[in-house]
């Protein structure tokens, strides 16, 4: 039987192949995220990741240049939706949330285990830093995620400053940078089981940012 070489048939075949490739990539990323959480960022081998996803190394290298590129993709898969959920700004035109809402969402994410680097049984902060020290590619992506977080948080703070709910005698991006540094320090303290009361710390931060002369 002759195969109809029509435009619609060719497009259908291309669409099916594209969907299959997207599904393969997603399964590999999901398998990597699960194994990284279980065994640490440098724990699982590529063979173990491929086996868990149900594919060969050949399928892996269709989608990823190497293990570091794969880890970067997993970071994006896990980190970007989290940033969207906490800070907003994931879609063009979305209004920024209030600063108070952002603080509440972040604290709730740590308590609930949704925060990627403090969840029970998940990757640890020191493992990410080790990976950054080993790989320029991973370090560059992590730094970019931090910079993105600061930029988004800076917009939230600037909006709250304009509305008069936060002190306006400090630059929004400077405050955002301080807060990101505090978050990175806090996740390390949590890993070390050092005493830290996040609720009290969050309340103290709100007090520092709201009690001052306003414009």
Beta strands, then each sheet from edge to edge (+ up, - down):
end
